[in-house]
């Protein structure tokens, strides 16, 4: 059977800590556009779908997607697992690639590496999210669509519905799971490249400016930026990261 690999990006506008962050303008582009530009340049992904909610506040996301030329699925606000499952079903995906919507600097080579790892092994779920070794903001999760469907049928809490792949990550007794660890220059677990608060945008803006000057959107561009600006990682070190509670529970 031919595989259809679809990247899904779940986003909303009503972030409590940074309202409207999905379309927050950085160097002339919305955060989501920076992310999509990078996902589009991957080798293995056949299609991309943005998954947002039915809420009126998220209308600008659909407007942006139509203008950009990417599919947009609208579903449940709180039940993110259901939303991404239905988005991938609409896209006729056999393999899903979950890209976190708050990581505008996601590197295509990391996405492709994770997909290739999945394709070459017999796993249900491959990710770099079970343990933080890559810089936060570089999260990629690759899974069989049937694995996501099975997790949806088995979830037993609102927390598991809200955090799309949490049930899978919590159950290596049910699913064949593999966590990819970063090595060498990729091992930067304390360099936060995600956007949760306004402090994060200060760092992201500096990195994008450096990448535009050097014309290097790869991870090398990010690594070289920190080599030249080692103090920059302190710009957002004080930001609280909600995701840490879930990784601590699993490890």
N, C-alpha and C positions, 0 to 999 in steps of 0.2 A: 504494500500500500504506500502511495506517495504521501510523505509527511508535509503538512502545512504549518509552518512556524510563524506564529503571530505574537508580536509584542503588545502587551496591554499596559496602559499607564493610567492609574486611578488618581484623579485629582478633583478638588473642590475649591470654591472661592472663599468659604467661610471659616478659614483657619482662625482659631481664637487668638493665637499669639501674633500672627501676621496676616490680617484679613486681606484677601485678594492676592496672596503671594503667587498663585499659579500664573497670573498675568503681570506680576511685578516687573517693571521695566529695568533691565540691566544692559547698558551699552546699546540702547536703541531697540532691543528686542525683549518680548516677554520671556520670563523664566521658562515657560513651557516650550517656546520656540527654540531656545538654546538646547533644551533636552532633545526635542524632536530632530533637530539638525544632526545631532550626534547619533541617535538611534537609526536614522535613515542611512547613515554611511556604513552600517554593518554589512557583513557579507551574507549571513545565513538567514536573516529575517525576511519573510515573504510579505508581511503586511504589518501595519501598526494600527491600533485602535485606542482612542482615548475614552476612558470610562468615567463619566461624571454622574451627578444626580439629577432627578427630575425637578429639583428646587429652582424657583425663579432666579435666585441669586447666582446660579450656575449657567444661566443663559449666555453670558459673555464667552464662556468656554466653548460652547457649541458654535457661536458666531466666529470665534477665532479659528476653530478647526475647519469650518467650511471655507474660510478665506485661505488657510494654509494648505488645504487639500488633503486632510487626513480624516478618517472615519471617526465619528463620535457616537458612543452609545450612552443613553441616559437611563439610569435605573435607581435602585434603592440608595438613599442617602447613608443610612447607618450600616446596612449589611453589605460590606465591601466584597466579601466572598461571593455573595450572590451576584453582585454587579459585575465583577470581572468574569465570573463563570458565564453569565449571559452575554457579555460582550464577546468573549472568545467563541461562544457557540454561534453568535451572529456572524462572526468572521470565518466560521467553518475550520477553526484551528484543530489540529491534532496534537500540537505541542504549543504550550503557552510559555511566554517569557514575561515575567512580571518585573517591570522597571518602576522603581519608586519615583513618584511624581515630584519629590522635593530635591532631586539630585540633578541639577541642570548641567553638571560637568561630566556626566556618565561617559566613560570611554568606550568607543566601539570595539577596541581590541579585547577589553574585558568581557563584554557581552558575547563576542564571538568565541572567546576561549571557553566560557561557561557552556555555551550551546554545543560546541565541539566535544567537550567533556561528556555532556549528556548523551550525545549521539553515539559516542564510541563505547559507552558502558551500558549495562542493563540496570539503570536506576529509574525510580519513579519521580525523583525530585533531586535536582542538583542546585546548590546555591553557595553563596559566600556569606550567608546571614546567620548561620548557627553560632559562629564565633567571629568576633570583630578582628580581622587582620588586615583587610583592605581599608582604605580611608572610608569612613562613613559618608554615604553619598554615592558610593560605587556598588550598591547592592543590586544583584541580579539573581532571579530565581527562575529555573527552567523545569518544566514538569509536563508529564503527559496530561492531556485534557481529561482523560478518564480518571486520573488521580484526583484532579480538582473536583470532578463530579462526585467521586466517592467520598471525599472529605466533606462536601456539602451535605450529603445524605447522613453523615455520621456526627456532625457537630452537635454539641449539647449545651452551648452557652452563647450568650450575646457577644461576649468577648471574642470568641472564635469566629463568629460571623463578621465582626467588625474588623478583625485583623486577618486579611485574606488567606494567608497560608499558615496561620498559627497552628491549626489543628494538625496539619501535615508535619510541621516541624516538631510538634510535641509527641508524635507517634511513630518513632522508628520501629516499633513493634508491629505496625500495620504496613508501613511503606518503606521501600528501599531508598534510603536517603544518603546523600553524599555532600559533605561540606568541603569546598575548595579553600585552601589556606594560601594567603599571599606570601610571596618570597621576594627577596632582594629589594629592589626599589619600590615594589608594590606594597611592601609591608610598612604602612603608615597608619596604624589604628587610632592614633591620637590627633590626626589631621582631619578635622570635620569639614566636609565639602557639601553637606546638605543645608537646606534653608528651612529653619524653624522660626527664627526671629530676625529682626532688622540687623543685628550684629553680624549674622551670617552673610548678609548681602554685601557687607563691606569687604569681606575676604573674597567672595565669589567675583565681585567686580574687579578686584585687583588681579585675580588669576586670568579672567577673560581678557582684560586689557593686555596682560603679558602675552597670552596666546595669540591675540590679534597682531601684536607687534612682531612676534617670532614666526607667525603663520604655522604654529604647531598645536593642533587640537588633540593630539594623542596624550597618553599618560606621561610621556617624556616631557611634554610642555609643563604639566603640573609639577612633576618631580623637579625639573630644572628651576621652576619658579621658587620652590621651597629651598632649594640649594642656594639660590641667590638672595632669598628673603626668609631666613630661618625664623625670624621673629613674627612673621605673618600668622603662623598657626595659633598664636595667642589671642588673636582678634576676637575669636568666638569660643574660647575655652570655657567661659562661664555659663554658656547656654545649657539649660537643662534638656536632656534627651530622653523622651518618654520610652523609646524603643529599648533602652538598656534593661528595663525590668523584665522584658520578655526573653532576651538573650540570656540573662542571668538565671532565669527559671529553667532554661533548657540545658545549660552547660554544667 
